[in-house]
């Protein structure tokens, strides 16, 4: 695949003459943001099929100007996305700082690849998907928050690639930003409906301040820069193998129901004791398959990770439109592969994940944090780790910029580790 970059622009938030002071902001990170401070950026690509206006000329004269103008307008509402992360020498935690001259970098490119292959669900080279998201600076001490790339596939379609610093926003916030951008682009609006307006007040995150220190201690456990723990440089990421491929696998409603009935039949517990949500059933099956596929030593340690949205679990609850992170990683630690390799491996996975998900609602954030930190520090070399990213509840496929809904979306950053997106 040949990718030709045609333009790199700096898109600043649209000015509002009646409220120019809004173009200066300092937004401190919260406990939930700090966990992702060193984590690689979340990367996503969204594909749009074009029936009309798909030539290079019409794209550059009609579609691209609308995307750029609406991006500038939506950034006025999502002002932190134009800023940078900074950590002043006197500040206890980093902040997002937005200055007058800040912007979002937008790369415009053209690809000669087969749009229908790349945006499909069959086997595709991962390197060709990765070309569609902008590079993110890993070694910067004051990194930007967001980078975007728009790639045209002439006479076929286009895609939007997003690279976002994970400590600034979780998946729900990323998707709400995309839907807001699409709303303004499609309707030529300058304002957003209430359900898309970001809630920026950080005081709603009611978490004991002592937990911040525990997260910083955990970050030092991961970091190789022991003498520079205040650095905002991201942890190095591994090179993507040219042999890596991507595929989308479908579990139908019928598949899920069969697996659910199997769990009820094979578990010695009452089905009323089990939390048999689609999330639990699908991921128990996935985890079992991952361990069986690897084969090998039956006594090797295994773990499974997912992120829990705690917006409705804090006291008081956090608004659904909150801007930032309100997710925390949850781990199933301390298991050996043989637990999932036996004939009852699937039902064992069901019970483990069921207990994990059900317990979140009854545990305080202090306990959730302590169990995660203890579990993470106890992970032994050679542990097989599986994890799940994203959610099918965000409503991303409602993001119509004016040329139809997406035909597909991929979380690109799962290629950095042994992860799946849902």
N, C-alpha and C positions, 0 to 999 in steps of 0.2 A: 504494500500500500504506500502510495506517495502522498504526503501531506504538504501542501503549500500554504505557508502563512502569508496572508495578504495584507494584514493590518494589525497593529497593536495599539490600542487607544486607552486613555485614562478617563474613566467616566466618573465625574464628581456628582454628588447629590444636587438636585435642582435647588436653586436659591429661592427662598421665600422672603421677599422684600419686607414683609410685615413682621417677620420673626427671624432675622438673620442671626440672632444669638443662638439659635438652635444648631448652628454649625460649629459648635464647640461643646465637647462632651467628655467627661471622665466617668467611666463605668467600671467599678471594681469587680473583679471576679468573685465568685462565690465558692462555697465548699464543693458543689457539684461540678463547677468548671475546673477546679484545680486538679481533679483526678486525671483529666485529659490533657494537662499542660504540656507534657512531653510526647503525647500520642501523635502518630502520623495523621495527616489531614484526612477528613472524610471526603471521598471523591465519588461523584455520581455523574452519569451521562443520561440524558433524556432524548429520545428519538422522536422526530415528527416527520411523518410522510407528507409530501406535497403533491397535490393533484394539479394545481395551477401555480403560476409564478415561481417555477422551480429552476428557471434558467439562471445563469450567473448574473446577467444584467438585471433581471427583475428582482433577484434576491438583494443585490447591492443597492438598488434604487427604491425598493418598496419595503421589503421585509426587514433588512438590517437597520435602516433608519428608525423604524417603529420600535424595534427591540432596544436600540440604544437610547432613544428618548424615554421610553417607559422605564428603562433601568435607572436612568437619572432621577426620574420622578419617584420611583419606589424607594430609592436610597434615601430620599428625604424622610421617609417614614421609618426605614431601617438604617438609621444613621450610623450605628456602631459598625456596620459592615464596611464602611468606608475608612475605618480607623486602623490603628496598629496596636499591638500589644506592647506595653512598656512595663518596666519594673524599676521604679525610682529607688535610689539607695536608702531613702528614709521610709519607703512604703512597706508595710508588712506583707502585702500580696500584690500581684500584678494587676494592671487595669487595662481596659480598652480606652485609648485616647483618640479622639477625633479632632483634627485641626482643620483650619480653613483650606489648606492645600491638599487634603487627603482625597483619595479616589479608590476606585476598584479597577484593576487591570483587566481589560477585555481583549482577548486574542481572537481574530477572525481568520479562519483558514478554509481551504478547499481541499477535498479529498477525491481521489479517483477510485476509491474502493466501491464494492458492491453494497449499496445501502441496505438492501433486503437481507443480505447475508449477515452483515455486521449487526443489524438491529433485530435479527431473528433470535430464535431460542435454541438453535442447534449448536454443534461444535464450532467454535470460532477461536482464532488465535488471540490470546490475551493481549499481546503487544499491539494489535490493531485497535482494540478497545481503549487501551491506555493512551494512545496518541490523541484521543479525543478529549482528554481532560488537561487543563493547563498545569505546568510545573509549579510547584510550591517551594519557596525558599526554605531549606531545612536548617541552614547555619546562620540565620539572621538573629541578632539579639533584640530586634524590635520588628517582629514579623507582621506582615499584613494579615488581615482577617479572612479575606475572600479573593479568589481569582476566578475568572470566567473565560470560557472559550466557546465560540459559535463556529461550527464546521458545516459547510455546505457540501452536499453530494449532488452535483448538478443534474437536473431533470429527475431527481429521485426524492430528496428530502434534506433535512438538516438536523443537527443535534446541538444541545446545550450541555457543555461540560462544566462541572462545578468542583472546585477545590476549596474547602472551608476548614479553618482551624477548629479542631474539635473542642478546644477549651472555650470557644465563644458561643457555640450553639450545638444542640443535639439534633437528631434526625427530624423530630417534629417541628422544630424551629426552621430548619433548612427548607422543609417542604412548604411551610406556611409562607416563607419568603418567595419561593418559586411561584406559588399560587397567587400571591399578591402581585408579583411582577406580571404574570399572565393576565390577571384581571385588569390592570391598568393598560396593558398593551392592547387587549381585545376591545375594551370599551372606551379607550381614549380618555380615561378618567384621571383625576389628580388626587382624589381621596379614596380611601379604602372602606369597605363595610366593616362593621364592628368585629366580626369574627376573624378578620385578617389583620386588624390593627395590633401591632406588637405591644406588649405590656412590659415596660422597661424598669419598673421599680424593683430594685434588688432587696428591699427590706422584707419582701414577702417570703424569702427563704429563711424559715425559722429552724436553724440548725445550731447546736452548741458550738461556740467559737473554738473550743478545744479540739474539735475534729480537724480543723485546718492543719494543725501541727502534725497530726497523725498521717495526713495525706502527704505532707512535705517529707516526712520520714520515709514513707513508702516510695516516693519519687526518687529519693536518694538511694534506695535499694536497687532501683532500675538503672540509675545513671552511672556512667563511667567517669563523669566529670565531678569527682568528689570534692574538688576544691572550688568548684564554681556552681554551686547549687542554685544560685539566683539567675543563672543563664536561662534564656528563653529559647535556646537552640533545641530543635526537636531531636529525638533519638534517631540514629542512623537507620535506614531501611535497607533491606536486602534487595539485590538486583532481581528483576523479573526474568525468569528463564524464557528464552525464545520458544521453547517447546510447550510452554504452559497454554492450556486451552480452557475455555469457559463454556458451560452449557447450562440451560435452564431446564429444570425437571418439574413436572406438574403432578401434584397430588390433588385429585378431583375430590369433590364432596363425597362421592361414593367410596373412594379410597380411604378417606379419613373416617367415615362411618364404620367401615369394615375393621379398621385398626382399633377404633374405640370399642367396638363389640368384642374384639379379640382380647383387649385389655380387661374388660369386665369378666370375661369367661376365664382367663388364665390367672388373674390375680387372686390371692387368697383373702384379700381385703374386700369388704363391701364396696360396691361401686359408689356408694354415697360418701365414702371416705376419700375417694380419689378425685382430684381436680382434672377432669378429662376434657379440657378445652382443646380447640384445634391447635393452639400453640404447643401445648404439652404433648399431644399425640404426634404431631408432625415432627417435633424435635426429638422425641424419644426414638422414633423410627430412624431419623437421620443419624443420631448419635450411635445407635446400634450398628447401622450400616457402615459408618466411618471406622469404627473399631474392628468390625469383621473384615473390611476391605484391607486394612493395614496388616492383619494377621500377626505373626511373630510371637513374641514372648507373652504368654497369658498372664504373667505376673507384673507386666509393665504398668506404671501408674497412668491413669487417664483422668481427664477433667472436662467439664463442659461449661461454657460461659454464655451468659446473655445479659442484656441491660434491662433494668426495670424502670419504668416511668413512675416517679414518685409524686407527681403533681397532685393527685388526689389522696395521697397517703400521708402528707404532712399536716400539721395542725398549726394554723388553719391551712386549708387546701390552697394550692397555687393556681392562679388563673390559667386556663387552657392556652391562652395566647401569650403566656410568659415568654420573653425573649431570653434565651440562654440555654444552659443545661439544667435539666431536672431529672436526669437518669443516673443510675449508679450500677456498676457491674455486679452481677450475682454469679457466684461460682458453685459448681457441684464438685467438691474436692474429696480426695482421700479414697478413691476407688481404684480397683485394678481391672485390667481388661477382661479377665475371666468372668467378672460379674455380668458383662454384656455379651460375652462369647458363648455362654451356655444356652441351652434350649430355651430357658426362661429369660434370656437377655433383654428382649423387648419389654416384657412386663416389669423387669427390674428397672429399666430406664424410665418407664412410665411412673413407677412409684417414687423414684429419686426426684424426677422433675416435678411431679405432683406435689410432693412434700415441700420442695424448694419454693415453688410459686405460691402455694397456699400460705406458707409461713411469712411471706413478705408483709402481708396485711396486719399481722399480729406483732411484728417486731418494730422497735424504735430504730431510727436511723443510726443511733450510736451502736446498737447491736449488729445491724447490717454492715456497717463500716468495719467494726472490729473483726467480724467473721471473715469478711473479704480480705482484710490485711493479713490476718493469721493464715488463711488458706493460701494466699499468694506467696507468702514467705516460706511456706512449707512445700511448695512445688519442687520436685526433684528433677535433675537433668534427665532428659529422655522421656519426659511425660508427654503423652499424646493429648494435645489440646484441640478441642473443637469449639467453635463459637458461632453465634448467630447475630447478624446485623440487620438493621432496618425493621420495618413493620408493614403489614398489609392493611393497617388501619389509618394511615396518614392521608389517604385520598389524593395521592400524587397524580393519578390518571385523570383528575378533573382539571389539570393545568392546561387550559386551552388559551394560547396566545392570539388566537384569531384565525388559525389555519388548521383547526382540528385538534383533538386530544392526542396525547402521546401514543405511539404504537408500541413502545417498550421503554423500560428504564432499567439501568444496571447500577449497582453500587460497585464501583471499580476498585475501591480500596480493600475489598476482601482478598485481593491477590497478595496482600502483604503478609498474611498469615493463613492458618488453616481455618478459614471461615466460610460461611454461607450467608447469603442474604435472603430475606423472606419477602 
